[in-house]
Amino acid sequence: MRTSHRKRNLKRFTFYNMDLQTEITLIPRLLVALLLGILIGLDREIHGHDAGIRT
């Protein structure tokens, strides 16, 4: 059975090739980025500043 172009292209965007070491490294970095984003957003909200383009 032939695979469609869409199914072949979808394989490029899946994370099945990511090994455990990469995931262990990536997850804490994402959590730190999320935490910093929340803190910056809360600070700007408390002080009444808009989250501008440069933020």
C-alpha positions in Angstrom: 0.0 0.0 0.0 1.3 3.4 -0.9 1.7 6.1 1.7 0.3 9.5 0.9 2.5 12.6 0.9 0.7 13.9 3.9 1.5 10.9 6.0 5.1 10.9 4.9 5.4 14.6 5.8 3.8 14.1 9.2 6.6 11.8 10.2 9.0 14.7 10.1 7.1 16.6 12.8 6.7 13.8 15.3 9.0 13.4 18.3 9.4 9.7 18.1 13.1 10.1 17.3 13.8 12.1 20.5 15.8 10.1 22.9 15.4 10.1 26.7 18.5 12.3 27.3 17.1 15.0 25.0 13.8 14.9 26.8 15.5 15.1 30.2 17.4 18.2 29.1 14.4 19.8 27.3 11.7 19.5 30.0 13.4 21.5 32.8 14.3 24.2 30.3 10.7 24.5 29.2 9.5 24.6 32.8 12.0 27.4 33.6 10.9 29.4 30.5 7.2 28.9 31.6 7.9 30.0 35.1 9.8 33.1 34.0 7.1 34.0 31.6 4.5 33.7 34.3 6.6 35.9 36.7 7.1 38.6 34.0 3.4 38.5 33.2 2.4 38.9 36.8 4.9 41.7 37.4 3.6 43.6 34.4 0.0 43.0 35.5 0.6 44.2 39.0 2.3 47.4 37.8 -0.4 48.0 35.2 2.0 47.9 32.2 1.0 46.4 28.8 2.9 43.5 27.5 4.3 45.3 24.5 6.1 44.0 21.4 9.5 44.5 23.0 8.6 42.5 26.1 
